[in-house]
């Protein structure tokens, strides 16, 4: 089975970025993944190896209000919901992990939504 050059390149970028980006208990890592149809975001602490929060366009809070799940507007709503849930848990500062994706489009919209919601990077 052949592997796509796009996927291999993203994996290389992900490993390279992940060397420098670490989530601590005080400052967890916001990891973003985008598929063809949906956008996913997880809040992870690498110190204790736990996922604190997982939000996506499939979440019950967002699913009803979205017309389309694969656009920039939906990704921004994911970022805003992540920020709201972080505020509830008392988290104000995070580290952003683009997970090997280029910082534009939906990945950027998640980051901007999180910033608008009150999170600091």
C-alpha positions as CSV (number, residue, x, y, z in Angstrom):
1,X,0.0,0.0,0.0
2,X,1.4,3.4,-0.9
3,X,1.4,6.3,1.5
4,X,0.4,9.8,0.3
5,X,3.2,12.3,0.3
6,X,0.9,14.8,1.9
7,X,0.4,12.5,4.9
8,X,4.1,11.7,5.2
9,X,4.9,15.5,5.1
10,X,2.3,16.3,7.8
11,X,3.7,13.5,10.0
12,X,7.2,14.9,9.6
13,X,6.0,18.4,10.5
14,X,4.0,17.0,13.5
15,X,7.1,15.3,14.9
16,X,9.3,18.3,14.4
17,X,6.8,20.7,16.1
18,X,6.0,18.3,18.9
19,X,9.7,18.3,20.0
20,X,9.3,21.9,21.1
21,X,5.6,22.0,22.1
22,X,4.9,20.3,25.4
23,X,1.7,20.6,27.5
24,X,2.1,20.9,31.3
25,X,-0.5,20.7,34.0
26,X,-0.4,24.6,34.3
27,X,-0.3,25.1,30.6
28,X,-1.9,22.3,28.6
29,X,-1.5,21.7,24.8
30,X,-4.4,22.4,22.5
31,X,-4.0,19.9,19.7
32,X,-6.1,20.4,16.5
33,X,-6.9,17.8,13.9
34,X,-8.9,18.4,10.7
35,X,-10.5,15.8,8.5
36,X,-12.4,16.2,5.3
37,X,-15.7,16.6,7.1
38,X,-14.9,17.7,10.7
39,X,-12.6,19.6,13.0
40,X,-11.4,18.2,16.3
41,X,-9.6,19.8,19.3
42,X,-8.2,18.2,22.4
43,X,-6.6,19.7,25.5
44,X,-3.8,17.5,26.6
45,X,-1.3,17.5,29.5
46,X,1.9,15.7,28.6
47,X,3.2,15.7,32.2
48,X,0.4,13.5,33.5
49,X,-0.5,12.0,30.0
50,X,-4.2,12.9,30.2
51,X,-6.8,14.4,27.9
52,X,-8.6,17.1,29.8
53,X,-11.1,18.1,27.1
54,X,-12.2,16.9,23.7
55,X,-14.4,19.1,21.4
56,X,-15.3,18.6,17.8
57,X,-17.9,19.5,15.3
58,X,-19.6,16.3,16.2
59,X,-20.1,17.5,19.8
60,X,-23.8,17.7,20.9
61,X,-23.3,21.4,21.8
62,X,-22.2,22.3,18.3
63,X,-24.0,19.8,16.0
64,X,-27.4,21.4,16.2
65,X,-26.2,25.0,15.5
66,X,-24.0,24.2,12.5
67,X,-25.2,24.1,8.9
68,X,-21.9,22.7,7.6
69,X,-19.2,21.0,9.7
70,X,-16.3,21.4,7.3
71,X,-15.9,25.1,7.0
72,X,-14.0,27.9,8.8
73,X,-17.1,29.1,10.7
74,X,-17.6,25.7,12.3
75,X,-13.9,25.6,13.2
76,X,-14.2,28.9,14.9
77,X,-17.2,27.7,16.9
78,X,-15.0,24.7,18.0
79,X,-12.4,27.2,19.3
80,X,-14.9,29.3,21.1
81,X,-16.4,26.2,22.8
82,X,-12.9,25.0,23.8
83,X,-12.3,28.4,25.4
84,X,-15.6,28.4,27.3
85,X,-14.9,24.9,28.7
86,X,-11.4,25.9,29.7
87,X,-12.7,28.9,31.5
88,X,-15.0,26.6,33.4
89,X,-12.0,24.4,34.5
90,X,-10.0,27.5,35.4
91,X,-7.5,27.2,32.5
92,X,-6.4,30.5,31.1
93,X,-3.1,29.8,29.3
94,X,-2.4,27.1,26.7
95,X,0.1,26.0,24.1
96,X,-1.2,25.7,20.6
97,X,-0.3,22.5,18.6
98,X,-1.2,22.7,14.9
99,X,-0.4,18.9,14.6
100,X,1.6,19.3,11.4
101,X,-1.1,21.2,9.5
102,X,-0.4,24.5,8.0
103,X,-1.5,27.5,10.1
104,X,-4.3,28.8,7.9
105,X,-8.0,28.0,7.2
106,X,-9.7,25.8,9.8
107,X,-6.6,25.4,12.0
108,X,-6.2,29.2,12.2
109,X,-10.0,29.6,12.9
110,X,-9.8,27.3,15.9
111,X,-6.9,29.3,17.3
112,X,-8.7,32.6,16.7
113,X,-11.8,31.3,18.3
114,X,-9.9,30.2,21.3
115,X,-8.2,33.6,21.6
116,X,-11.6,35.4,21.3
117,X,-13.0,33.2,24.0
118,X,-10.3,34.4,26.4
119,X,-7.4,31.9,26.2
120,X,-3.8,33.1,26.0
121,X,-1.2,31.4,23.9
